[in-house]
Amino acid sequence: MGIFDFLKKKELNTIEKLNSDLENCTKSKIEKEKALEKYSSIQNLEDEKTIISSQIEKQTVEFQELNEKYIKARETYEKLKNDISIFENNLELSEFGVYEPIYDFEKSDNFREEQNKIIAIQKLMIKEGTAAVCNTNWTIDGSLTKGKASTTKFIKLILRAFNGEADSLIAKVKWNNVNQIKERLKKGFITLNKLGEGQTVEISKSYFDLKMKELVLEYEYQAKKQQEKEELRALQEELREDEKARREYEKAQKDAEKEEAYYLKILEKVKKDFNEKNGNPEELQNKIIELEKELEEARLKKERALSMAQQTKRGHVYIISNIGSFGENVFKIGMTRRLEPMDRIKELGDASVPFRFDIHALIYSDEARTLEYELHKAFAEKALNLFNFRKEFFNVTLEEIENKIKELGFLAEFTSEPEAMEYKETIAIKNNLDIKLEERETLESKFPEFLI
């Protein structure tokens, strides 16, 4: 290789190296730019993150402030709502809870007597100056006498206002507002005592408690009077039932006596014909046997009617339902002393309910009242009316009733599926009407030209 070739090769190597270095530099520059872009992007994200964090922190503070304002506003709202509600008369009973009786007197008159005692104590407190008191010995123009006279007038004024409001509230108390009225009385007591703060005059807590007792006694007196009316109504209904039963027994007894006399008279005549051989002896003998049998049945009817009339515990316990009126698994458990218990069940299905009752069981017993009582007691918590247990309707299954009757040692045949004929027929008629209406609407939509 000549010197020229050597130098040329070296020059080419140098050029290749320079090209390689240039290419590497270009790559490095591109990577550097990418790195710078990436760094710049990360830096921007960090800046954004810082800004967002700052905004979140700011919004968190604002949210906490708003939440605190909301809580305070909510407390104010609830307080105002409660203050307003005690002066509204259209609230549900649940707004103030179920009233829990305090007194347990046997008769309504006992509540009045206790109330009069409470009123007498109130009058005594007013007379002795303990119903409302002033905690400061005021003077007017340096005179204690004038100050005392002014204080006495103010006490009379504030007591008159409280007593007037209390009397008005007590006159309005009834079963569905007693707790509400108590709150209103308490509110009036607090409001008037706040008005008296400037004069350091206040109605005493003991006087307020007496007014509250007077209010409670008024309510419980009214409730007891209503209960006594319900009991009297139930007793009258029971007496009417017993009277109907008594008339039925008397009628059955008289009818049986007539039958007995009738068969006895014919029997005597047939026996006379038989003895005097006036007719076919065999036919007469058969007639005598038949008449003696009918005479015995008439006597048994008379004895049964007499026995039923004499024993008030005897009767029929009935288990009936009315799904059209009350729905599934609602049964009336009652008792009747009627000679024909179906008459009583038919009466229950009169105009007061839209459908007739279905009978699931009819149990005759010498201890019918005891059986009815035990069943009512067993299912007391499942009564539809938990206020008036004389309504005798219970939300139970027929199986539960049947098991309880067996447990009590009584035998009875049950009809599990209610016939509910009127109800089922009504449903069928309604469904048929709905189908016809739907068909008519379809035809009208398809052929509007035929509409009149």
C-alpha positions as CSV (number, residue, x, y, z in Angstrom):
1,M,0.0,0.0,0.0
2,G,1.4,3.4,-1.0
3,I,1.6,6.4,1.2
4,F,-1.3,7.9,-0.7
5,D,-3.5,4.9,-0.1
6,F,-2.6,4.9,3.6
7,L,-3.5,8.6,4.0
8,K,-6.7,8.2,2.1
9,K,-7.8,5.3,4.3
10,K,-6.9,7.2,7.4
11,E,-8.9,10.2,6.1
12,L,-11.9,7.9,5.4
13,N,-11.7,6.5,8.9
14,T,-11.5,10.0,10.3
15,I,-14.6,11.0,8.3
16,E,-16.5,7.9,9.4
17,K,-15.5,8.6,13.0
18,L,-16.6,12.2,12.7
19,N,-19.9,11.1,11.1
20,S,-20.4,8.6,13.9
21,D,-19.6,11.2,16.5
22,L,-21.9,13.6,14.8
23,E,-24.7,11.0,14.7
24,N,-24.1,10.3,18.4
25,C,-24.2,13.9,19.2
26,T,-27.4,14.3,17.3
27,K,-29.0,11.4,19.2
28,S,-27.7,12.7,22.4
29,K,-29.2,16.1,21.6
30,I,-32.6,14.6,20.7
31,E,-32.5,12.5,24.0
32,K,-31.5,15.6,25.9
33,E,-34.4,17.5,24.3
34,K,-36.8,14.7,25.1
35,A,-35.4,14.6,28.7
36,L,-35.9,18.3,29.0
37,E,-39.4,18.1,27.6
38,K,-40.2,15.2,30.1
39,Y,-38.7,17.2,32.9
40,S,-40.6,20.2,31.9
41,S,-43.8,18.1,31.7
42,I,-43.1,16.7,35.2
43,Q,-42.4,20.1,36.5
44,N,-45.6,21.4,35.0
45,L,-47.5,18.5,36.7
46,E,-45.8,19.2,40.0
47,D,-46.9,22.9,39.6
48,E,-50.4,21.8,38.7
49,K,-50.4,19.4,41.6
50,T,-49.3,22.2,44.0
51,I,-52.1,24.4,42.6
52,I,-54.7,21.7,42.8
53,S,-53.6,20.8,46.4
54,S,-53.9,24.4,47.3
55,Q,-57.4,24.6,45.8
56,I,-58.4,21.4,47.6
57,E,-57.1,22.7,50.9
58,K,-59.0,26.0,50.3
59,Q,-62.2,24.1,49.3
60,T,-61.9,21.8,52.3
61,V,-61.7,24.8,54.6
62,E,-64.7,26.4,52.8
63,F,-66.6,23.0,53.1
64,Q,-65.9,22.8,56.8
65,E,-67.1,26.4,57.3
66,L,-70.2,25.7,55.2
67,N,-70.8,22.4,57.1
68,E,-70.6,24.2,60.5
69,K,-73.0,26.9,59.2
70,Y,-75.3,24.1,58.0
71,I,-75.3,22.3,61.3
72,K,-76.1,25.6,63.2
73,A,-78.8,26.4,60.7
74,R,-80.2,22.9,61.0
75,E,-80.3,23.2,64.8
76,T,-82.1,26.5,64.4
77,Y,-84.5,25.0,61.9
78,E,-85.3,22.0,64.1
79,K,-85.8,24.2,67.1
80,L,-88.2,26.5,65.1
81,K,-89.9,23.5,63.6
82,N,-90.5,22.1,67.1
83,D,-91.7,25.4,68.4
84,I,-94.2,25.7,65.5
85,S,-95.3,22.1,65.6
86,I,-96.6,22.3,69.2
87,F,-99.0,25.0,68.0
88,E,-100.3,23.0,65.0
89,N,-103.4,20.9,65.4
90,N,-103.0,18.6,62.3
91,L,-100.0,16.6,63.4
92,E,-99.9,12.8,63.5
93,L,-99.8,11.2,66.9
94,S,-96.4,9.7,66.1
95,E,-94.9,13.2,66.1
96,F,-95.0,13.2,69.9
97,G,-95.0,9.5,70.6
98,V,-97.6,7.2,72.2
99,Y,-99.1,8.5,75.4
100,E,-98.3,6.5,78.5
101,P,-101.0,6.6,81.2
102,I,-99.9,7.9,84.7
103,Y,-103.0,7.2,86.8
104,D,-104.8,3.9,87.1
105,F,-108.2,4.7,88.7
106,E,-111.0,2.2,88.3
107,K,-113.7,4.8,87.5
108,S,-113.8,8.1,85.7
109,D,-115.2,9.8,88.8
110,N,-112.0,9.0,90.6
111,F,-110.0,11.1,88.1
112,R,-112.3,14.1,88.7
113,E,-111.9,13.7,92.4
114,E,-108.1,13.7,92.1
115,Q,-108.2,16.6,89.7
116,N,-110.3,18.7,92.2
117,K,-107.7,18.0,94.9
118,I,-104.9,19.2,92.6
119,I,-106.9,22.4,91.8
120,A,-107.5,23.0,95.6
121,I,-103.7,22.8,96.2
122,Q,-103.1,25.3,93.3
123,K,-105.5,27.8,94.9
124,L,-103.8,27.4,98.2
125,M,-100.4,28.1,96.6
126,I,-101.8,31.2,95.0
127,K,-103.2,32.3,98.4
128,E,-99.9,31.7,100.2
129,G,-97.9,33.4,97.5
130,T,-95.9,30.4,96.4
131,A,-97.4,29.9,93.0
132,A,-95.1,32.6,91.6
133,V,-92.3,34.4,93.5
134,C,-90.1,37.4,93.1
135,N,-86.4,37.0,94.1
136,T,-85.7,40.7,94.6
137,N,-87.1,43.2,97.1
138,W,-87.8,46.1,94.7
139,T,-88.2,49.7,95.8
140,I,-90.1,52.5,94.0
141,D,-89.1,56.1,95.0
142,G,-87.2,54.5,97.8
143,S,-90.3,52.8,99.1
144,L,-90.4,49.0,99.7
145,T,-94.1,49.1,100.1
146,K,-94.6,50.6,96.6
147,G,-92.1,48.1,95.2
148,K,-93.9,45.2,96.9
149,A,-97.3,46.4,95.6
150,S,-95.9,46.7,92.0
151,T,-94.3,43.2,92.3
152,T,-97.7,41.7,93.5
153,K,-99.5,43.2,90.5
154,F,-96.9,41.8,88.2
155,I,-97.2,38.3,89.8
156,K,-101.0,38.5,89.5
157,L,-100.6,39.4,85.8
158,I,-98.2,36.7,85.0
159,L,-100.2,34.0,86.9
160,R,-103.4,35.2,85.2
161,A,-101.7,34.8,81.8
162,F,-100.3,31.3,82.7
163,N,-103.6,30.1,84.2
164,G,-105.6,31.4,81.3
165,E,-103.4,29.6,78.8
166,A,-103.4,26.4,80.9
167,D,-107.2,26.4,81.2
168,S,-107.5,26.9,77.5
169,L,-105.1,24.1,76.7
170,I,-106.8,21.7,79.3
171,A,-110.1,22.3,77.6
172,K,-108.7,21.3,74.2
173,V,-106.9,18.1,75.3
174,K,-108.0,14.9,73.6
175,W,-106.7,11.5,72.7
176,N,-104.6,12.5,69.7
177,N,-103.0,15.7,71.0
178,V,-102.2,15.1,74.7
179,N,-98.4,15.1,74.3
180,Q,-98.6,18.1,72.0
181,I,-100.7,20.0,74.6
182,K,-98.2,19.1,77.3
183,E,-95.4,20.6,75.2
184,R,-97.5,23.8,74.6
185,L,-98.1,24.2,78.4
186,K,-94.3,23.7,79.0
187,K,-93.5,26.3,76.3
188,G,-95.9,28.8,77.8
189,F,-94.3,28.2,81.3
190,I,-90.8,28.9,79.9
191,T,-91.9,31.9,77.8
192,L,-93.7,33.6,80.7
193,N,-90.7,33.0,83.0
194,K,-88.4,34.6,80.5
195,L,-90.7,37.6,80.4
196,G,-90.5,37.8,84.2
197,E,-86.7,37.7,84.3
198,G,-86.4,41.5,84.2
199,Q,-88.5,41.7,87.4
200,T,-86.9,38.5,88.8
201,V,-90.4,37.0,88.9
202,E,-91.0,33.4,88.1
203,I,-93.8,30.8,88.2
204,S,-92.6,28.1,90.6
205,K,-91.8,24.6,89.2
206,S,-94.1,23.0,91.8
207,Y,-97.1,25.1,90.6
208,F,-96.3,24.2,86.9
209,D,-96.1,20.5,87.9
210,L,-99.6,20.8,89.5
211,K,-101.0,22.3,86.3
212,M,-99.4,19.5,84.3
213,K,-101.0,17.0,86.6
214,E,-104.4,18.7,86.1
215,L,-103.9,18.5,82.4
216,V,-103.0,14.8,82.5
217,L,-105.9,14.0,84.8
218,E,-108.3,15.8,82.4
219,Y,-107.0,13.7,79.5
220,E,-107.2,10.4,81.4
221,Y,-110.6,11.4,82.7
222,Q,-111.8,11.8,79.1
223,A,-110.1,8.6,78.0
224,K,-111.7,6.7,80.9
225,K,-115.1,8.1,80.1
226,Q,-114.7,7.0,76.5
227,Q,-113.6,3.5,77.7
228,E,-116.6,3.3,79.9
229,K,-118.8,4.2,77.0
230,E,-117.2,1.5,74.9
231,E,-117.6,-1.0,77.7
232,L,-121.2,0.0,78.1
233,R,-121.8,-0.3,74.4
234,A,-120.2,-3.7,74.4
235,L,-122.3,-4.8,77.4
236,Q,-125.4,-3.5,75.7
237,E,-124.5,-5.5,72.6
238,E,-123.9,-8.6,74.7
239,L,-127.2,-8.1,76.5
240,R,-129.0,-7.7,73.1
241,E,-127.4,-10.9,71.9
242,D,-128.4,-12.7,75.1
243,E,-131.9,-11.3,74.7
244,K,-132.1,-12.6,71.1
245,A,-130.8,-15.9,72.3
246,R,-133.3,-16.0,75.1
247,R,-136.2,-15.3,72.7
248,E,-134.9,-18.0,70.4
249,Y,-134.8,-20.5,73.3
250,E,-138.3,-19.6,74.4
251,K,-139.6,-19.9,70.9
252,A,-137.8,-23.2,70.4
253,Q,-139.1,-24.4,73.7
254,K,-142.7,-23.4,72.9
255,D,-142.5,-24.9,69.4
256,A,-141.1,-28.1,70.9
257,E,-143.9,-28.2,73.5
258,K,-146.5,-27.7,70.7
259,E,-144.9,-30.6,68.8
260,E,-144.8,-32.7,71.9
261,A,-148.5,-32.0,72.6
262,Y,-149.4,-32.6,68.9
263,Y,-147.6,-36.0,68.7
264,L,-148.8,-37.0,72.2
265,K,-152.4,-36.3,71.1
266,I,-152.0,-38.3,67.8
267,L,-150.2,-41.1,69.6
268,E,-153.0,-41.5,72.1
269,K,-155.5,-41.6,69.2
270,V,-153.5,-44.3,67.3
271,K,-153.0,-46.3,70.5
272,K,-156.8,-46.2,71.1
273,D,-157.4,-47.4,67.5
274,F,-154.9,-50.1,68.0
275,N,-156.4,-51.3,71.3
276,E,-159.9,-51.1,69.8
277,K,-158.6,-52.8,66.6
278,N,-159.9,-50.0,64.4
279,G,-157.6,-50.6,61.4
280,N,-154.7,-52.7,60.3
281,P,-152.8,-53.8,63.5
282,E,-149.4,-53.9,61.8
283,E,-149.8,-50.4,60.2
284,L,-151.1,-49.0,63.5
285,Q,-148.1,-50.6,65.3
286,N,-145.6,-49.0,62.9
287,K,-147.4,-45.6,63.3
288,I,-147.1,-45.9,67.0
289,I,-143.4,-46.5,66.8
290,E,-142.9,-43.6,64.4
291,L,-145.0,-41.2,66.6
292,E,-143.1,-42.3,69.7
293,K,-139.8,-41.5,68.0
294,E,-141.1,-38.0,66.9
295,L,-142.4,-37.4,70.3
296,E,-139.0,-38.2,71.8
297,E,-137.3,-35.8,69.4
298,A,-139.7,-33.0,70.3
299,R,-139.0,-33.6,74.0
300,L,-135.2,-33.5,73.3
301,K,-135.6,-30.2,71.5
302,K,-137.5,-28.8,74.5
303,E,-134.9,-30.0,76.9
304,R,-132.0,-28.6,74.8
305,A,-133.7,-25.2,74.5
306,L,-134.3,-25.1,78.2
307,S,-130.8,-26.2,79.0
308,M,-129.3,-23.6,76.6
309,A,-131.4,-20.9,78.2
310,Q,-130.3,-21.8,81.7
311,Q,-126.5,-22.0,81.1
312,T,-125.0,-18.8,79.9
313,K,-121.6,-20.4,79.2
314,R,-122.9,-22.6,76.5
315,G,-122.7,-21.4,72.9
316,H,-120.8,-21.6,69.6
317,V,-117.3,-20.1,69.0
318,Y,-117.0,-19.1,65.4
319,I,-113.9,-18.6,63.2
320,I,-114.8,-16.5,60.1
321,S,-113.0,-14.5,57.5
322,N,-113.8,-11.9,54.8
323,I,-110.9,-11.6,52.4
324,G,-112.8,-9.1,50.2
325,S,-113.1,-6.7,53.1
326,F,-110.0,-7.4,55.3
327,G,-107.6,-9.4,53.1
328,E,-105.8,-12.7,53.6
329,N,-105.1,-14.2,57.1
330,V,-107.5,-11.9,59.0
331,F,-110.0,-13.8,61.1
332,K,-112.8,-12.8,63.5
333,I,-113.0,-15.0,66.5
334,G,-116.3,-14.6,68.3
335,M,-118.9,-16.3,70.4
336,T,-122.7,-16.5,70.2
337,R,-125.3,-18.1,72.4
338,R,-127.9,-18.2,69.6
339,L,-129.7,-21.5,69.1
340,E,-129.0,-20.9,65.4
341,P,-125.4,-19.5,65.3
342,M,-125.7,-18.8,61.5
343,D,-128.2,-16.1,62.2
344,R,-125.5,-14.1,64.1
345,I,-122.9,-14.7,61.3
346,K,-125.4,-13.5,58.7
347,E,-125.9,-10.3,60.8
348,L,-122.2,-9.6,60.8
349,G,-122.2,-9.7,57.0
350,D,-124.8,-7.0,56.7
351,A,-124.4,-3.6,55.1
352,S,-121.4,-2.7,57.3
353,V,-119.1,-4.9,55.0
354,P,-119.2,-5.3,51.3
355,F,-119.1,-9.1,51.2
356,R,-120.4,-12.0,53.3
357,F,-118.3,-13.8,55.9
358,D,-116.9,-17.3,55.2
359,I,-117.1,-19.8,58.1
360,H,-113.9,-21.8,58.8
361,A,-115.0,-23.4,62.1
362,L,-118.1,-23.5,64.3
363,I,-117.4,-25.0,67.7
364,Y,-120.2,-25.8,70.2
365,S,-119.1,-26.0,73.8
366,D,-120.4,-25.9,77.3
367,E,-117.4,-23.5,77.9
368,A,-117.7,-21.4,74.8
369,R,-116.9,-18.1,76.7
370,T,-113.7,-19.7,78.1
371,L,-112.6,-20.9,74.7
372,E,-113.3,-17.5,73.2
373,Y,-111.3,-15.7,76.0
374,E,-108.3,-18.1,75.7
375,L,-108.1,-17.6,71.9
376,H,-108.3,-13.8,72.3
377,K,-105.6,-13.9,74.9
378,A,-103.3,-16.1,72.8
379,F,-103.5,-13.8,69.8
380,A,-103.8,-10.4,71.6
381,E,-100.6,-9.1,70.1
382,K,-101.8,-9.9,66.6
383,A,-105.1,-8.1,67.0
384,L,-105.9,-5.6,64.2
385,N,-107.1,-3.1,66.7
386,L,-104.7,-2.8,69.6
387,F,-106.7,0.0,71.3
388,N,-110.1,-1.8,71.4
389,F,-109.7,-5.5,71.9
390,R,-113.5,-6.1,71.7
391,K,-113.2,-5.9,67.9
392,E,-112.2,-9.5,67.8
393,F,-110.2,-9.4,64.5
394,F,-106.8,-11.0,64.4
395,N,-104.0,-11.1,61.8
396,V,-103.1,-14.8,62.1
397,T,-103.0,-18.0,60.0
398,L,-105.8,-20.5,60.2
399,E,-103.2,-23.1,61.2
400,E,-102.2,-21.1,64.3
401,I,-105.9,-20.9,65.4
402,E,-106.4,-24.6,64.8
403,N,-103.3,-25.6,66.7
404,K,-104.3,-23.4,69.7
405,I,-107.8,-24.9,69.8
406,K,-106.2,-28.4,69.8
407,E,-103.8,-27.3,72.5
408,L,-106.8,-26.1,74.6
409,G,-108.3,-29.6,74.3
410,F,-111.2,-28.7,71.9
411,L,-112.2,-30.6,68.8
412,A,-113.2,-28.8,65.7
413,E,-113.5,-29.3,61.9
414,F,-111.9,-26.5,59.8
415,T,-112.6,-25.4,56.3
416,S,-109.2,-24.0,55.2
417,E,-110.1,-22.5,51.8
418,P,-112.6,-19.6,52.0
419,E,-115.4,-19.7,49.5
420,A,-115.5,-15.9,49.1
421,M,-118.0,-16.4,46.3
422,E,-119.2,-12.8,46.1
423,Y,-115.6,-11.4,46.2
424,K,-114.3,-13.8,43.5
425,E,-117.3,-13.2,41.3
426,T,-116.8,-9.4,41.7
427,I,-113.1,-9.8,40.7
428,A,-114.2,-11.9,37.7
429,I,-116.7,-9.3,36.6
430,K,-114.1,-6.5,36.9
431,N,-111.5,-8.4,34.9
432,N,-114.2,-9.1,32.2
433,L,-115.0,-5.4,32.1
434,D,-111.3,-4.5,31.8
435,I,-110.9,-6.9,28.9
436,K,-114.0,-5.5,27.1
437,L,-112.7,-2.0,27.7
438,E,-109.3,-2.9,26.3
439,E,-110.9,-4.5,23.2
440,R,-113.0,-1.4,22.6
441,E,-110.1,0.9,22.9
442,T,-108.1,-1.3,20.4
443,L,-111.0,-1.3,17.9
444,E,-111.4,2.5,18.2
445,S,-107.7,3.0,17.6
446,K,-107.8,0.8,14.5
447,F,-111.1,1.9,13.0
448,P,-111.7,5.5,14.1
449,E,-114.0,6.1,11.2
450,F,-116.6,3.9,12.9
451,L,-116.7,6.1,16.0
452,I,-119.9,7.9,16.6
